[in-house]
């Protein structure tokens, strides 16, 4: 479950990118690390944000994903939601995560 691909992404990254919140939930329940970083420093939460996938964002925040982890370029999830094209629903979810 924790085998990384060439780019360092793990199955949880793939589930997050594809919008498969159910599969992401199964992976987390099975013990997958919530915040692994790929070679660029993206966590599954960041990957979900960059792919506009609100379901996985909501799930990952609910299970304690860390919104303060920085990528290799210094950007965090809070920075990524401010990029053009990120759906407002995802911006709201991150704002709720900040309020915790």
C-alpha positions as CSV (number, residue, x, y, z in Angstrom):
1,X,0.0,0.0,0.0
2,X,2.8,2.4,0.7
3,X,4.9,1.7,-2.5
4,X,5.8,4.9,-4.3
5,X,5.9,5.4,-8.0
6,X,8.7,7.1,-9.9
7,X,7.5,10.5,-8.9
8,X,7.3,9.5,-5.3
9,X,3.5,9.4,-5.3
10,X,1.7,6.7,-3.3
11,X,-1.7,5.1,-3.8
12,X,-3.3,7.8,-1.6
13,X,-2.0,10.5,-4.0
14,X,-3.6,8.7,-6.9
15,X,-7.0,8.3,-5.1
16,X,-6.9,12.0,-4.2
17,X,-6.0,13.1,-7.8
18,X,-8.8,11.0,-9.2
19,X,-11.4,12.2,-6.7
20,X,-11.9,8.7,-5.2
21,X,-12.7,9.8,-1.6
22,X,-14.1,6.3,-0.8
23,X,-10.8,4.6,-1.9
24,X,-8.8,7.2,0.0
25,X,-10.9,6.4,3.1
26,X,-10.2,2.7,2.7
27,X,-6.4,3.4,2.3
28,X,-6.4,5.6,5.4
29,X,-8.4,3.0,7.4
30,X,-5.9,0.4,6.4
31,X,-3.1,2.4,7.9
32,X,-1.7,4.4,5.0
33,X,0.3,7.5,6.0
34,X,-1.9,10.6,5.6
35,X,0.8,13.1,4.6
36,X,3.5,11.4,2.5
37,X,5.2,13.8,0.2
38,X,6.1,13.0,-3.4
39,X,9.4,14.2,-5.0
40,X,7.9,17.8,-5.4
41,X,6.7,17.8,-1.8
42,X,3.0,17.4,-2.6
43,X,1.0,15.6,-0.1
44,X,-2.3,13.8,-1.0
45,X,-4.2,16.8,0.3
46,X,-2.2,19.1,-2.1
47,X,-2.7,16.7,-4.9
48,X,-6.5,16.7,-4.4
49,X,-6.4,20.6,-4.3
50,X,-4.4,20.8,-7.5
51,X,-6.9,18.4,-9.2
52,X,-10.0,20.2,-7.9
53,X,-11.2,17.2,-6.0
54,X,-13.4,18.4,-3.0
55,X,-14.3,14.9,-1.8
56,X,-10.8,13.8,-1.0
57,X,-9.9,17.2,0.4
58,X,-12.8,16.9,2.8
59,X,-11.9,13.3,3.8
60,X,-8.2,14.1,4.3
61,X,-9.0,17.1,6.5
62,X,-11.4,15.0,8.5
63,X,-8.7,12.5,9.2
64,X,-6.1,15.1,10.2
65,X,-4.1,16.0,7.1
66,X,-1.6,18.6,7.9
67,X,-2.3,21.9,6.0
68,X,1.0,23.4,7.1
69,X,3.4,21.0,5.3
70,X,5.4,22.9,2.6
71,X,6.4,21.6,-0.8
72,X,10.0,21.9,-2.0
73,X,9.1,25.4,-3.4
74,X,7.8,26.5,0.0
75,X,4.1,26.5,-0.9
76,X,1.6,24.9,1.5
77,X,-2.1,23.8,1.0
78,X,-3.1,27.3,2.1
79,X,-1.1,28.8,-0.7
80,X,-2.3,26.3,-3.3
81,X,-6.0,27.0,-2.7
82,X,-5.3,30.6,-3.8
83,X,-4.2,29.5,-7.3
84,X,-6.5,30.4,-10.2
85,X,-9.0,27.7,-11.0
86,X,-9.3,26.1,-7.5
87,X,-13.0,25.6,-6.9
88,X,-14.5,27.8,-4.1
89,X,-15.7,24.6,-2.3
90,X,-12.1,23.5,-1.8
91,X,-11.1,27.0,-0.6
92,X,-13.9,26.8,2.0
93,X,-12.8,23.4,3.2
94,X,-9.3,24.7,3.7
95,X,-10.6,27.7,5.6
96,X,-12.5,25.3,7.9
97,X,-9.3,23.4,8.4
98,X,-7.6,26.6,9.4
99,X,-10.3,27.3,11.9
100,X,-9.7,24.1,13.8
